[in-house]
């Protein structure tokens, strides 16, 4: 446990009383104190007295000590206050209440975060999820969604702190460091939350990281998990969203798993099957035989819904010029892109080729 948690409370106690307050650990080391000169001192006898005292408050060496026990009943810390009079005992008791509450809050938050991380990383058995959730007073059936934030320009250790500031409700929302570049945000939502609202949340995270840290990020999010046991699926979907988006939607920085379309299917295909598909589609010439200008024309034709007039206008060429190019493509590939069925096959083939290229880079 971080001693900064105790020190934060101790500083406030210093402002309301002229007595010296502090905390010793199980070995008797002063880990927090209003008198900084005492920090680091060792009082092993005081620790022994506090741990084995029959009275709720133990008096030793002109100080009052109140032990703090862990969840297992083991002695972990003791709060102390200078003086042995009744006022000192009362002050020690009040300090104990404040410090023990801070310790409990810290540990509950820490344990909850670890618990959630274990769920999304599949490091906990399904049956243990409900047992642990009950121990932590964790609502199991609240709708939640997992956002995966991947830093792509440079990684900043402050990313977790910055994102935590966007989600003040630490009992419902969790910001978890996954590795050097990835941070998972588990957000509790309402049953009526829409995909557009989820994208807005992701957009706010992206904007905040860019403005405060200068970090560029890609954010993927999965489907809504109605139960704790589904959080792992939402996390995996967020991973898939980023991976698929990196191949087929390189311009997007916010990617919804549910909007991946056919790219999600292609991404799951074996590369051998993809190679067979391309060889069957392009019997005359390989797709690699098409030059960049031809591919640009094809993509523009698809962007304009196979409309010859609109595409020629966007390309700033005469309509007949575009028709000539389409005829040339037909001769090279055997596919007439003006026919819907042929256009679908060609579009899928382009995506498959893009997918294979991404695999080769790896």
C-alpha positions in Angstrom: 0.0 0.0 0.0 1.2 3.5 -0.8 2.3 5.6 2.2 1.2 8.7 0.3 -2.4 7.7 1.2 -1.6 8.0 4.9 0.4 11.1 4.5 -2.5 12.9 2.7 -4.7 12.3 5.8 -1.9 13.1 8.2 -1.3 16.5 6.6 -5.0 17.4 7.3 -4.7 16.3 10.9 -1.7 18.7 11.4 -4.0 21.6 10.5 -6.5 20.9 13.2 -4.3 20.0 16.2 -0.9 20.8 17.5 -0.3 17.2 18.5 2.0 14.9 16.5 0.2 12.2 14.5 1.7 9.4 12.6 1.7 5.8 11.4 4.1 3.0 12.0 4.2 -0.2 9.9 4.3 -3.8 11.2 8.0 -3.5 11.8 7.7 -0.3 13.7 9.0 2.0 11.0 7.4 5.5 10.9 6.0 5.6 7.4 3.9 8.8 7.8 4.0 11.6 10.3 3.1 15.3 10.9 6.7 15.8 12.1 8.7 14.9 9.0 11.9 14.6 11.2 10.5 11.3 12.6 9.9 9.7 9.2 12.0 6.6 8.8 12.7 6.1 12.6 12.2 2.5 13.9 10.2 1.8 17.0 10.0 -2.0 17.0 9.0 -2.1 20.7 6.0 0.1 19.9 4.9 -2.2 17.1 5.1 -5.2 19.5 3.1 -3.3 22.2 0.4 -2.1 19.7 0.1 -5.6 18.0 -0.3 -7.5 21.3 -2.1 -4.9 23.4 -5.2 -6.1 25.2 -6.7 -2.6 25.2 -8.1 -0.8 22.1 -5.6 2.0 22.6 -2.1 1.2 23.9 0.1 3.7 25.7 3.8 3.6 25.2 6.7 6.0 25.4 4.4 9.0 26.0 2.3 8.2 23.0 -1.1 6.5 22.3 -1.2 3.7 19.7 -4.2 2.3 17.9 -3.5 -0.8 15.8 -4.8 -1.3 12.2 -5.4 -4.9 11.2 -5.7 -6.3 7.7 -8.6 -8.3 6.2 -6.9 -11.5 7.5 -6.6 -10.2 11.0 -2.9 -9.6 10.9 -1.3 -6.5 12.4 -0.3 -4.2 9.6 0.0 -0.6 11.0 -0.6 1.4 14.1 -1.7 5.0 14.4 -0.1 7.1 17.1 -0.6 10.4 18.7 1.6 12.2 21.3 0.3 12.3 24.8 -1.3 9.9 27.1 -4.2 11.9 28.5 -7.9 11.5 27.6 -7.6 14.1 24.9 -4.7 12.2 23.3 -6.7 9.0 23.4 -9.7 10.7 21.7 -7.4 12.3 19.1 -5.7 8.9 18.4 -9.1 7.3 17.9 -10.2 10.0 15.5 -7.0 9.7 13.6 -7.4 5.9 13.4 -10.9 6.3 12.0 -9.7 8.7 9.3 -6.6 6.7 8.4 -8.3 3.3 8.4 -11.1 4.6 6.1 -8.4 5.9 3.7 -6.7 2.5 3.8 -9.9 0.7 3.2 -10.8 2.9 0.3 -7.4 2.6 -1.3 -7.3 -1.2 -1.0 -10.9 -1.6 -2.3 -10.1 0.6 -5.3 -6.9 -1.3 -5.9 -8.5 -4.6 -5.5 -11.4 -3.7 -7.8 -9.0 -2.5 -10.5 -7.0 -5.7 -10.2 -10.2 -7.7 -10.3 -11.4 -6.0 -13.4 -8.0 -6.4 -15.1 -8.0 -10.1 -14.3 -11.4 -10.4 -15.9 -10.6 -8.7 -19.2 -7.2 -10.6 -19.4 -8.9 -13.9 -18.8 -6.8 -14.5 -15.7 -9.7 -15.5 -13.5 -12.1 -18.5 -13.7 -15.7 -17.7 -14.5 -16.9 -19.3 -11.3 -14.5 -17.1 -9.3 -15.8 -13.9 -10.8 -19.1 -14.1 -8.9 -17.4 -15.0 -5.6 -14.9 -12.1 -5.9 -17.6 -9.7 -7.0 -19.6 -10.5 -4.0 -16.6 -9.9 -1.7 -15.9 -6.5 -3.3 -19.6 -5.6 -3.4 -19.3 -5.4 -7.2 -22.5 -5.1 -9.3 -22.3 -8.0 -11.8 -25.1 -7.2 -14.2 -24.5 -3.5 -15.0 -23.9 -2.7 -18.7 -20.2 -1.9 -19.4 -18.0 -1.4 -22.4 -14.3 -1.7 -22.9 -12.3 0.9 -24.7 -8.7 0.1 -25.8 -6.5 3.1 -26.2 -3.4 2.4 -28.2 -0.7 5.1 -28.3 0.8 5.3 -31.7 3.1 8.4 -31.8 4.9 7.9 -28.5 3.9 6.3 -25.2 3.5 8.5 -22.1 3.4 7.1 -18.6 1.0 9.9 -17.6 -1.7 8.5 -20.0 -3.3 6.5 -17.2 -3.5 9.5 -14.9 -4.9 11.8 -17.7 -7.6 9.3 -18.6 -8.5 8.7 -15.0 -9.3 12.4 -14.7 -12.0 12.0 -17.3 -13.8 9.3 -15.2 -14.2 10.6 -11.7 -16.4 7.7 -10.5 -13.7 5.3 -9.4 -16.2 2.8 -8.1 -17.7 2.3 -11.5 -15.1 3.2 -14.1 -11.6 1.7 -14.4 -8.5 2.9 -16.2 -6.0 0.0 -16.5 -2.5 -0.1 -17.9 -2.1 -3.1 -20.1 1.4 -2.6 -21.5 3.7 0.2 -22.6 1.3 1.4 -25.4 -2.1 0.1 -24.4 -4.6 1.4 -21.8 -8.0 -0.2 -21.2 -10.9 1.9 -20.0 -13.8 -0.1 -18.6 -16.8 2.3 -18.5 -20.1 1.6 -16.9 -23.0 2.9 -19.0 -26.7 2.9 -19.1 -29.0 0.5 -20.9 -30.0 3.3 -23.3 -26.4 4.4 -24.3 -26.0 4.4 -28.1 -23.0 3.7 -30.3 -22.8 7.4 -31.1 -22.5 8.2 -27.4 -19.7 5.6 -27.0 -17.9 7.2 -30.0 -18.3 10.6 -28.4 -16.6 9.2 -25.2 -13.8 7.8 -27.3 -13.4 11.1 -29.1 -13.1 13.0 -25.9 -10.3 10.6 -24.7 -8.5 11.0 -28.0 -8.8 14.8 -27.8 -7.6 15.0 -24.2 -4.5 12.9 -24.8 -3.6 15.0 -27.7 -4.1 18.3 -26.0 -2.5 17.5 -22.6 0.2 15.1 -23.6 0.6 15.5 -27.3 -0.1 11.8 -27.7 -1.8 10.4 -30.8 -3.9 7.4 -30.2 -6.2 4.9 -31.9 -9.2 3.8 -29.8 -11.2 0.7 -30.4 -14.3 -0.4 -28.4 -16.2 -3.6 -28.3 -19.9 -4.5 -27.8 -21.7 -3.8 -24.6 -21.1 -6.4 -21.9 -24.3 -6.9 -19.9 -22.4 -9.1 -17.3 -19.0 -9.1 -15.8 -18.2 -12.4 -17.4 -18.6 -10.7 -20.8 -16.0 -8.0 -20.2 -13.2 -10.2 -21.6 -15.2 -10.5 -24.9 -15.6 -6.7 -25.1 -11.9 -6.3 -24.5 -11.0 -8.8 -27.3 -13.4 -7.1 -29.6 -11.7 -3.7 -28.9 -8.4 -5.3 -29.8 -9.8 -6.7 -33.0 -11.3 -3.3 -33.9 -7.9 -1.7 -33.7 -6.1 -4.5 -35.6 -8.7 -4.7 -38.4 -8.9 -0.9 -38.6 -5.2 -0.7 -39.0 -5.5 -2.8 -42.2 -8.8 -1.6 -43.8 -9.5 1.9 -42.2 -6.1 3.5 -41.8 -7.6 7.0 -41.6 -9.9 6.2 -38.7 -8.8 6.8 -35.1 -12.0 5.7 -33.4 -13.2 2.2 -34.4 -16.3 0.5 -33.4 -16.2 -3.3 -33.5 -19.7 -3.5 -34.7 -18.9 -1.3 -37.8 -16.0 -3.4 -39.1 -18.1 -5.1 -41.7 -16.6 -7.5 -44.1 -13.1 -6.6 -43.0 -13.7 -8.5 -39.8 -14.4 -11.6 -41.7 -11.4 -11.3 -44.0 -9.1 -10.7 -41.1 -10.0 -14.1 -39.7 -9.3 -16.0 -42.9 -6.2 -18.1 -43.3 -3.7 -16.6 -45.6 -3.6 -19.8 -47.8 -7.3 -19.5 -48.4 -6.9 -15.8 -49.4 -4.2 -16.7 -51.9 -6.5 -19.4 -53.4 -9.3 -16.8 -53.7 -7.1 -14.3 -55.5 -5.8 -16.8 -57.9 -9.3 -17.9 -58.7 -10.6 -14.4 -59.2 -7.7 -13.1 -61.3 -7.2 -16.0 -63.8 -5.9 -13.7 -66.5 -3.6 -11.5 -64.7 -2.6 -11.0 -61.0 -4.1 -8.1 -59.1 -0.5 -6.9 -58.7 -0.3 -6.2 -62.4 -2.6 -3.2 -62.0 -0.7 0.1 -61.7 -1.4 2.8 -59.1 -3.4 5.0 -61.5 -5.7 2.1 -62.4 -6.2 1.2 -58.7 -7.0 4.9 -57.9 -9.6 4.9 -60.6 -11.2 1.7 -59.3 -11.3 3.1 -55.8 -12.9 6.3 -56.9 -15.5 4.3 -58.9 -16.4 2.4 -55.8 -16.5 5.5 -53.7 -19.1 7.0 -56.1 -21.3 3.9 -56.1 -20.4 2.7 -59.6 -21.7 5.9 -61.1 -19.7 6.6 -64.3 -20.8 10.2 -64.7 -20.1 11.1 -61.0 -16.7 9.3 -61.0 -15.5 11.0 -64.2 -16.5 14.4 -62.7 -14.5 13.7 -59.5 -11.5 12.5 -61.5 -11.7 15.5 -63.8 -11.8 13.3 -66.9 -14.2 12.9 -69.8 -16.9 10.2 -69.4 -15.6 8.3 -72.4 -12.1 8.3 -70.9 -13.4 6.6 -67.8 -15.4 4.1 -69.9 -12.2 3.3 -71.8 -10.3 2.7 -68.5 -13.1 0.4 -67.2 -12.9 -1.6 -70.5 -9.2 -1.9 -70.1 -9.6 -3.3 -66.5 -12.2 -5.7 -67.9 -9.7 -7.0 -70.5 -6.9 -7.3 -67.8 -9.0 -9.0 -65.1 -12.1 -10.4 -66.8 -14.2 -8.4 -64.4 -16.6 -5.6 -65.6 -16.8 -3.2 -62.7 -20.1 -1.7 -64.1 -21.8 -5.0 -63.2 -22.7 -5.2 -59.5 -21.7 -8.8 -58.9 -18.3 -8.3 -60.6 -17.8 -5.1 -58.6 -18.4 -6.9 -55.3 -15.9 -9.6 -56.2 -13.3 -7.0 -57.1 -13.9 -5.0 -53.9 -13.5 -8.1 -51.7 -10.4 -9.0 -53.7 -8.8 -5.6 -53.0 -9.5 -6.0 -49.3 -8.0 -9.5 -49.3 -4.9 -8.2 -51.0 -4.6 -5.4 -48.5 -4.9 -8.0 -45.7 -2.2 -10.2 -47.2 0.1 -7.2 -47.5 -0.4 -6.4 -43.9 0.6 -9.9 -42.9 3.7 -9.7 -45.0 4.8 -6.6 -43.2 4.6 -8.4 -39.9 
